[in-house]
């Protein structure tokens, strides 16, 4: 695995993920996500800043430059196209798709990417409902619009009937929570009832209930029914 991972691409994709989730991209968040030490993250970010990929804002948040965003978009596009290939054509178990796509995103050539685009049927969103970014760079018009709203933004104490439209990367790598959702039949397209009370988020699908850790409630987006 380590031989296939490009550190710069991994950091840029993590910043992209944080932005998409509505979480401020800080070095501390990268350290948590990638399970790396603070000094290691600081050194890598400093190198990326010298390379013109990111800038550190006065509030310590990380902002991608145009160059950095282009690279992050390309990496995320390949990642999510790989996820579609793995699910729609290869038929890999959904629990293994994200980790496998993390390998493929760093080694997929532009030629293979173009072939995937021509072979896959629906390439606007990944199997987890995440928009596939930068398709216009491949000559395909598709809006990079986040669907629905985050569960964390829903009012408390009001049960809401909804449909799951997106599951972010951070939840895909949390084996405990992702397995609980999967076992309950809660995936993209599932009809659920959401309740949020005193910091506890519960998702109900048919007779199956799952409590979602509050610090992950930003990682699922829903559309109200």
ZALO-319719 format. One record per residue (C-alpha): x, y, z. Coordinates in nm, 4 decimals. Layout:
<<X, Y, Z>> ...
END
This chain:
<<0.0000, 0.0000, 0.0000>> <<0.2673, 0.2523, 0.1016>> <<0.4519, 0.2113, -0.2285>> <<0.1400, 0.3203, -0.4168>> <<0.0571, 0.6292, -0.2112>> <<0.1678, 0.9759, -0.3150>> <<0.1828, 1.1838, 0.0039>> <<0.1129, 1.5153, -0.1669>> <<-0.1938, 1.3762, -0.3435>> <<-0.3146, 1.2182, -0.0197>> <<-0.2920, 1.5508, 0.1649>> <<-0.4640, 1.7437, -0.1132>> <<-0.7456, 1.4901, -0.1289>> <<-0.7906, 1.5145, 0.2477>> <<-0.8183, 1.8938, 0.2278>> <<-1.0716, 1.8492, -0.0523>> <<-1.2726, 1.6061, 0.1624>> <<-1.2745, 1.8438, 0.4591>> <<-1.3973, 2.1292, 0.2419>> <<-1.6701, 1.9083, 0.0971>> <<-1.7838, 1.8087, 0.4463>> <<-1.7967, 2.1703, 0.5622>> <<-1.5074, 2.1171, 0.8055>> <<-1.2307, 2.3788, 0.8268>> <<-0.9105, 2.2216, 0.6860>> <<-0.6544, 2.2523, 0.9635>> <<-0.3289, 2.0659, 1.0079>> <<-0.4787, 1.9052, 1.3187>> <<-0.7653, 1.7619, 1.1126>> <<-0.5187, 1.6165, 0.8607>> <<-0.3189, 1.4591, 1.1438>> <<-0.6383, 1.2957, 1.2733>> <<-0.7560, 1.1738, 0.9345>> <<-0.4226, 1.0342, 0.8196>> <<-0.3082, 0.9201, 1.1657>> <<0.0176, 1.1122, 1.1382>> <<0.2055, 1.3141, 1.3966>> <<0.1728, 1.6904, 1.4188>> <<0.5377, 1.7538, 1.3221>> <<0.5079, 1.5232, 1.0187>> <<0.1981, 1.7055, 0.8971>> <<0.3570, 2.0462, 0.9546>> <<0.6668, 1.9472, 0.7561>> <<0.4596, 1.8121, 0.4679>> <<0.2349, 2.1191, 0.4594>> <<0.5416, 2.3459, 0.4596>> <<0.6785, 2.1576, 0.1592>> <<0.3456, 2.1810, -0.0198>> <<0.3384, 2.5535, 0.0518>> <<0.6854, 2.5910, -0.1018>> <<0.5633, 2.3947, -0.4044>> <<0.2764, 2.6381, -0.4531>> <<-0.0009, 2.3898, -0.3731>> <<-0.1429, 2.5383, -0.0525>> <<-0.1251, 2.8519, 0.1571>> <<-0.1721, 2.8761, 0.5324>> <<-0.4290, 3.1465, 0.6063>> <<-0.4100, 3.3793, 0.9105>> <<-0.6659, 3.1586, 1.0891>> <<-0.4326, 2.8591, 1.0273>> <<-0.6696, 2.6981, 0.7808>> <<-0.5214, 2.5446, 0.4678>> <<-0.6303, 2.6886, 0.1361>> <<-0.5472, 2.5212, -0.1915>> <<-0.4005, 2.7325, -0.4680>> <<-0.5363, 2.6972, -0.8213>> <<-0.2528, 2.4542, -0.8899>> <<-0.3281, 2.2547, -0.5763>> <<-0.7010, 2.2451, -0.6452>> <<-0.6470, 2.1178, -0.9993>> <<-0.4371, 1.8309, -0.8652>> <<-0.6804, 1.7571, -0.5804>> <<-0.9721, 1.7533, -0.8237>> <<-0.7911, 1.5130, -1.0572>> <<-0.7065, 1.2757, -0.7707>> <<-1.0603, 1.2789, -0.6320>> <<-1.2066, 1.2279, -0.9782>> <<-0.9919, 0.9183, -1.0330>> <<-1.0772, 0.7926, -0.6848>> <<-1.4510, 0.8135, -0.7410>> <<-1.4364, 0.6769, -1.0943>> <<-1.2411, 0.3823, -0.9530>> <<-1.5171, 0.3314, -0.6958>> <<-1.7733, 0.3138, -0.9760>> <<-1.5613, 0.0626, -1.1665>> <<-1.5159, -0.1513, -0.8562>> <<-1.8878, -0.1607, -0.7772>> <<-2.0619, -0.1465, -1.1149>> <<-1.8300, -0.3649, -1.3224>> <<-1.6055, -0.5676, -1.0916>> <<-1.8675, -0.6167, -0.8200>> <<-1.6346, -0.5691, -0.5237>> <<-1.7918, -0.5794, -0.1786>> <<-1.8996, -0.2253, -0.0868>> <<-1.7031, -0.2418, 0.2401>> <<-1.3753, -0.2764, 0.0465>> <<-1.4414, -0.0247, -0.2299>> <<-1.3086, 0.2928, -0.0688>> <<-0.9792, 0.1418, 0.0475>> <<-0.9160, -0.0165, -0.2921>> <<-0.9960, 0.3075, -0.4743>> <<-0.7423, 0.4844, -0.2504>> <<-0.4761, 0.2676, -0.4145>> <<-0.6027, 0.3128, -0.7677>> <<-0.6302, 0.6923, -0.7523>> <<-0.2508, 0.7306, -0.7395>> <<-0.1632, 0.4949, -1.0240>> <<-0.4471, 0.5408, -1.2730>> <<-0.3231, 0.6949, -1.5980>> <<-0.5140, 0.9638, -1.7852>> <<-0.5691, 0.7141, -2.0674>> <<-0.7327, 0.4623, -1.8352>> <<-0.9432, 0.7393, -1.6853>> <<-1.0761, 0.8309, -2.0295>> <<-1.1548, 0.4643, -2.0971>> <<-1.3482, 0.4424, -1.7714>> <<-1.5544, 0.7455, -1.8623>> <<-1.6535, 0.5810, -2.1902>> <<-1.7390, 0.2465, -2.0259>> <<-1.9324, 0.3552, -1.7162>> <<-2.3000, 0.4446, -1.7472>> <<-2.3642, 0.7081, -1.4812>> <<-2.0532, 0.9013, -1.3855>> <<-2.1994, 1.2034, -1.2096>> <<-2.1752, 1.0503, -0.8613>> <<-1.9803, 0.7775, -0.6860>> <<-2.1547, 0.4709, -0.5354>> <<-2.1635, 0.6701, -0.2108>> <<-2.3418, 0.9640, -0.3720>> <<-2.0387, 1.1920, -0.3814>> <<-2.0144, 1.4204, -0.6872>> <<-1.7353, 1.3250, -0.9258>> <<-1.5482, 1.6530, -0.9681>> <<-1.3767, 1.8014, -1.2696>> <<-1.5617, 1.6056, -1.5358>> <<-1.5531, 1.9179, -1.7511>> <<-1.1766, 1.8617, -1.7784>> <<-1.2650, 1.5416, -1.9656>> <<-1.5137, 1.7180, -2.1905>> <<-1.8203, 1.6144, -1.9904>> <<-2.0607, 1.8725, -1.8549>> <<-2.1724, 1.7866, -1.5038>> <<-2.2432, 2.0208, -1.2112>> <<-2.0236, 1.9709, -0.9032>> <<-2.3147, 2.0362, -0.6688>> <<-2.3457, 1.8781, -0.3255>> <<-2.6865, 1.7151, -0.2878>> <<-2.9336, 1.7717, -0.0061>> <<-2.8297, 1.8869, 0.3379>> <<-2.6076, 1.7545, 0.6159>> <<-2.7736, 1.5733, 0.9047>> <<-2.5891, 1.7987, 1.1487>> <<-2.7743, 2.0977, 1.0012>> <<-3.1200, 1.9532, 1.0704>> <<-3.3245, 2.0964, 1.3598>> <<-3.3162, 1.9000, 1.6841>> <<-3.6171, 1.7297, 1.8408>> <<-3.8043, 1.7043, 1.5103>> <<-3.8098, 1.3600, 1.3434>> <<-3.7625, 1.4012, 0.9692>> <<-3.8414, 1.1553, 0.6910>> <<-3.5622, 1.1631, 0.4373>> <<-3.3630, 0.9768, 0.1747>> <<-2.9865, 0.9230, 0.2015>> <<-2.8114, 1.0898, -0.0919>> <<-2.4458, 1.1053, 0.0134>> <<-2.2023, 0.9304, 0.2489>> <<-1.8703, 1.1123, 0.2825>> <<-1.5277, 0.9473, 0.2854>> <<-1.4726, 0.9934, 0.6603>> <<-1.7697, 0.7668, 0.7319>> <<-1.6610, 0.5104, 0.4739>> <<-1.3364, 0.4508, 0.6644>> <<-1.5062, 0.4219, 1.0048>> <<-1.5587, 0.0456, 1.0037>> <<-1.7843, 0.0381, 1.3102>> <<-2.0255, 0.3036, 1.1883>> <<-2.0199, 0.2014, 0.8225>> <<-2.0849, -0.1635, 0.9098>> <<-2.3728, -0.0595, 1.1364>> <<-2.5287, 0.1443, 0.8566>> <<-2.4788, -0.1339, 0.6036>> <<-2.6239, -0.3998, 0.8348>> <<-2.9304, -0.1804, 0.8871>> <<-2.9732, -0.1380, 0.5113>> <<-2.8879, 0.2320, 0.5263>> <<-2.7007, 0.3215, 0.2106>> <<-2.7405, 0.5821, -0.0630>> <<-3.1018, 0.5730, -0.1812>> <<-3.2409, 0.4364, 0.1470>> <<-3.5512, 0.5965, 0.2981>> <<-3.4942, 0.6783, 0.6643>> <<-3.6310, 0.8728, 0.9577>> <<-3.3773, 1.1001, 1.1264>> <<-3.4054, 1.2136, 1.4874>> <<-3.1561, 1.4416, 1.6617>> <<-3.1876, 1.4929, 2.0368>> <<-2.9361, 1.5942, 2.3055>> <<-2.6382, 1.5162, 2.0854>> <<-2.7708, 1.1752, 1.9805>> <<-2.8487, 1.1184, 1.6129>> <<-3.0622, 0.8159, 1.5286>> <<-3.1312, 0.6856, 1.1803>> <<-3.4283, 0.4520, 1.1417>> <<-3.4730, 0.2348, 0.8307>> <<-3.7732, 0.0019, 0.8442>> <<-3.7288, -0.1583, 1.1887>> <<-3.3528, -0.1058, 1.2036>> <<-3.2148, 0.1821, 1.4114>> <<-2.8564, 0.3079, 1.4100>> <<-2.7096, 0.5690, 1.6420>> <<-2.4650, 0.7884, 1.4559>> <<-2.1733, 0.9436, 1.6416>> <<-2.2461, 1.3169, 1.6545>> <<-1.8982, 1.4005, 1.5253>> <<-1.9902, 1.2097, 1.2079>> <<-2.3336, 1.3638, 1.1577>> <<-2.1864, 1.6065, 0.9041>> <<-2.0811, 1.3103, 0.6889>> <<-2.4257, 1.2050, 0.5657>> <<-2.6398, 1.4224, 0.3432>> <<-3.0121, 1.3680, 0.3019>> <<-3.3053, 1.5005, 0.1055>> <<-3.6305, 1.5429, 0.2941>> <<-3.9290, 1.3461, 0.1653>> 
END
